[in-house]
Amino acid sequence: MGLEAAKNFLRNRPGYLKEGPDRLSEKLKFPRDVCAQALKEVRAENKMNSPLDEFLENNSINKNSVDSVKYWQTQSGELRYSIVSKDSINPYEEAKAVLEEFVLSYSPRVPQFINHRHTNPVAYEISLPDLHYGKMAGLTNKELEDLYLEKVFDLVQKAEGLQIEKFILPIGNDGMNSEGMRQTTTKGTPQQDNAGWKETFRGYWTLLVATIDYLSRIAPVDVIVISGNHDYERMFYVGDVLAAWFKYNENVEIDNSYEHRKYLEYGVNMLMFTHGDTEKIQDLPLIMATEQPQMFARTFHHEVHCGHLHKEMVNEYRGIKVRFLPSICPNDEWHKRMGYEAKRTAQAYIWSKNRGLEGYLQSNVKHKF
């Protein structure tokens, strides 16, 4: 009698099949040997026709395509399954494929520049981190776009006379103010956005398309995608959009690799790009040397460029500078209330291919009295 009762209990509460005879004996108050025999017989029955098999059959899932199974028991004892099939479609990958197909249709074929023989070649790094596109801070998104492009144009005009061999354009570094639909930073801090997540995403990447297109008509452009603490996920998606858009433009290179820190070598120079919110500042030079030892050994001038702080700050460790760059983004109400204030400015760095950093040019945001 006890054996049949135990077996019926297990058939109705199959979650207990994962338990041992001691746990079942404690639950049913039956002798341990009876519970052990019941477990043995019902487990044997389930090998022939398990609840999982029935679930797969009822949901038209091919057993051979199952990649992984997670299951749990509800309070009523009913089993629930989470099935990952090899045939399953990843929603992000599907959306990414559709987006890439759309973007590729607009990607023009642009031939590579003729290699000019510069006598004093330089790379011109235009860096405007922490734009916080979509932030509620007294500017419309159109006004912020105009300000961004105005600073880029101004920095290019000020570079007249330089033999620019290539542009270096770091993008991101909190390019967008939030992760979008949830209106928080990546870790969940609430943000106030001035528009919906679709509008801010499209607005930001189209702004970058216009910027890159303008620069690429002057010289080749190396675009470095840097995720920030506000837009860690969405910045990666923006990088993929840009990579598809400029796929056939031989003057544009998009570095949207998976690495958190990005590196660039130009002549005698080595640059690391990172947002600067996760690492200890004093550790960054050693990280640079250990993550890219061969590049480090080939070069003589080394710098780390960060965003995050919205202000200019330079530290030097054994000849390696760690530079935090200023932002053109205005303060929101929270920053104003906390008393944070920094000079709003855009900067561009002049990297001589043979002599290292030879200075920078600056474009200040006009102060409204």
N, C-alpha and C positions, 0 to 999 in steps of 0.2 A: 504493500500500500504506500509506504513512504517513498519507495523508488519511483513509482509511477507519478506520484504527486510532485516529486522533485523534477522529474523529466518534463512534466507539463508546465511547471513553473519556468524552467529554462527555455522551453519552446516559446512561451509567451513573453519572457524577459531575456532575450538572447544576449543582452549586455553582460549578464552574469557569466556567460561562457568564457569571458576573459579572466574571471576570478578563479581562485583555487578552491579546493574542497573545504578548507577551514572557513573561508568567508561565506560560502554557501551554507555550511552547517550552522554558523552563527546567525545567518538570516532566517533559515527555515526551522532551526531547532531540531534538525534531523541528525542522526549519527554521521560521523565523518565518512565512514566507509560507504554508506548509502549515497552521500553527496558525491563522492569520488566516482562511484559507478554511474550515477546519473550524468555527470559531466562527460564521462568517457563515451556513453552511448549517444547522447545528444550531439556531441561534437562529431561523432562518426556520421550521424544523420546529416548534419550540416555540410559535411564534405561532399555529400552527394547532391544536395540541393540547398545551398546556403542562401540566407536573406540577401546577400550581396548579388548572387546570381539572379535572383528574382528582380531585384532593383534594376540591374543592368538590362534585363530582358524587357521589363515594363517601360524603361526609358529609351529603348532602342540604341543602347550603347554596346559597341562591339567589345567583348571581353579582351580580345587581343590588343586593342588600342588603348587600354587603361594604363596610364603612366604612374599614377599614385592614388591612394585611397586614404581618406581620413574618416573616422566614424566615431560617433558618440551616442550616449543613451540619454533620452529625455527622462524627466521625473516619472513619467508613466511607464518607463521601461522600453519605449519604442526606439529602435535604432534609426539614426540619421546618417547620411553619407555625403561626403564632399569628394567628387570624382574629378581628377584632372586627366583628360584624355589626350593622346597624341594628336587626335583629330580636332581638338578644341582650338578655337581661334582666339588669340590674344587681342582684346579690344584695342589696346594701344597700338599694337603692330598693324592691325587692320586700318585704324584711323591714320596712322603714320603713312601707310602705303597709299591711301587715297590722297592725303595731303601732298606727298611727294609727286604723285602722278599729276596733280593739279599744278604744282609749282614748276615741275619740269616742262610743262607746256608753255610756260612763260620764260623759260631760261634761254636767252639768246646765245648764239655761238659767237664768241669774241676771240679773235686771234691774239696770240701773244705779242707783247711789245717787242720791237726791235731792240736788241741789247745795246744801249748807248755806252760808249767808252768814256765813263766819267773819270776825271783826274782826281777828284776828291769825293768819292761816293759816300752818301750817308743814308741811313734808314731814319725815317721821321715817324716817331711814335706819338700818335694823337690819342690821348687817354682821357675820357670823360666818365669816370666811374660813378656809381650810385645815383643814377638818374631818377630812380624810383617812379618810373612811368605809371600813371594812374593814381598817384598819391593825392589826397585831398590837402593841398597846401597853398591855395590862393592862385594857382595858375590852371587854366584849362589844359587839356592834353595838346591841343593845337598850339597854344602859346609855348608849352614846353618843347614841342617839336621844333618850332621856329627858333627858340633859344639855342637848342642843341645844334641845329644846322648853322645858325649864325656863328657860333663859336668855332665849329669845324672850318667854315669858310674863312673866318678871320685868321685862324692859325695857319691855314694854307697860304693865304696872302702874305702873312708875315714871314713865311719861309722862302719868299721869292729870292732867288740867287743861290739857294742851296742846290746841290746836285743830288736830288732825291732819287735814289735807286729803288727804294720801295717804301711803302707806308706800313707801319705796324699799328693795327687797330684793335686794342683789347675792348671787348664788349661784355656787357653783363655787369658783374659786381653789384648786384641789386639793380639791374636795369629796370626790372618791374618791381612794383611795391609789394606784391603779395603773390601767393601761389594761385590766385584766381578765384574760382567759385567759392572756396571756403573763406576768402578774405582774411587770411592769416599769413604770418611768416611760415617758413617750412616747419618750424618747431611748434607752431600753434599760437603765437602771439597775435591777438586781434589787430586788424588794420582797417583804416578808413580809406576806401577807394572812391574815386569820383566817377567811375563808370563800371559797366559789367565786365566779366572776365573775358568774354569773347572780344569785346571792343578793345580792351587794353592789350590783349595778346596780339591782335592783328595790327593795331596802331603802332606797337613797339617794333615788330619785325619789319613793317613797311618803312618805318623811319630808318632802320638800319640798312635796308635795301637801297634807299635813296642815298645814304651816306657812302656806302661801299661803291655804288655805281659812279658817284661823282669822283671819288678818289681814284678808282681804277682807270679813269680816263686820263689821269695824269701820270700814274706809275702803278706797278703791281702792288697788291694789298695782301698782307698776311693778317687774317682775322683770328683773334684768340678769344675763344668763348670761355668766360669765367662765371661760374655759378656763385651766387651770394647766399646769405642766410635768409633773405626774403623770397628769393625766386630760384632756389636750388633745382627744383624739378623743371619748372617752365623754361628756364634758360637753356636747358639741354634740348628741349623741344624747338626753341627758337634757332638753336645751332643747326639742327637737322633741316629746318625750313630753309635757312640760308645756304646750306651745303647743296640742297637740291636746286635752289634758285640760280646759283652761280656755277652749277655743275659744268656748263659748257663755256664758261668764261676763263680763259687760260691765264688771266692776270689776277685772279682771286684764289687764295687758298684759305679754307676754313678749317681751323683746328677745333673740332668738337669731340675730341677723344674722351674716353671715360675717366682719365686721370683728373684728380681734384686740382693738382698744381700743373700748370702748363709751362713749357720751356721753349725758348727761341734762341738760336745761335746766329749771330750776324758778325762776320769777320772776327775781330778779337773780342767781341762782346757776348756775354751770356746773360739772358734775362729769365727770371722766374716770375710767373704771374699767379697770384692767389688772392682770395678775398681778404684774408688776414684775420678772420674771426675765430679760427679753430687752433692755429698753431701758436706757440710761445714765440714772441718776436725774436728773442735772442737765439732760438733754435733754427730759424729759417736758413741762415748761411750753411750750417752743417747739413740740414736737410737737402739743400741744393747740391752740395758736394757729394752726398751719399746716393741721392736718387739718380743723378746724371754725372757719374765720375769721369767718363771719357770726355764729355762736353766741357766739364769743368777744367780738365787738364789741358784741353786745346785752347782755352780762352784766357784772357788776362784781366778783363774788366767784368765784374759781376755785380748785378743788382737784383733786388727783389722788389716788385711793384705790387702794392696792395690798395684796396679801397676801404670800405667799411666805416672809417672814422669821419669821413666828410671833411677832413682838414689835412693840411700839409704837415708831415712829420717825418724826419729823417734820423735814423740811427745807423751807426757804422760799427761793424764788428770785424776787426782784423782786416780792414780794407774792403769789406763787402758791405754795401749800403742796403738797408731795408727802408724803402720809401713808401709812405702812405700818401696817397694823392687826394687833392681837394675835389669838391663836387660843385656843380652848378645848381643843384637841387635846392629849392627854398625849404625852410623849416615848416613842419606842420605844427598844429596847436600843442601837441605833447612836448616837442622839442623847445618851443617857445616858453611853455610853462616851466620847463626844467632849467631854462636859462642857457641852453646850448647855443652857441653862435660861432660861425666860422666864415672866413672870407670865401665867397662864392666865385670860383674861377676855374678856367679850363687850361690845361697845360699840354705842351707837345715837346718831346725830348729828341735831341739831335745826336744820333749815334754814328760817329765816324767809323767807317769800316776798318780803318787802320789805327785809330788813335783813341777809341773809346768815347765816352760821353763828353760832348763839347758844349753843353749848356741846354737850356730849354727856353721856349717862348711861351707867353702867357696871354690869355684873353679874359679880362675881368668882366663880371656881370655888373652892369650899371646899377648903381644904388639909387633907389627912388626916395627922394626927400619929401 
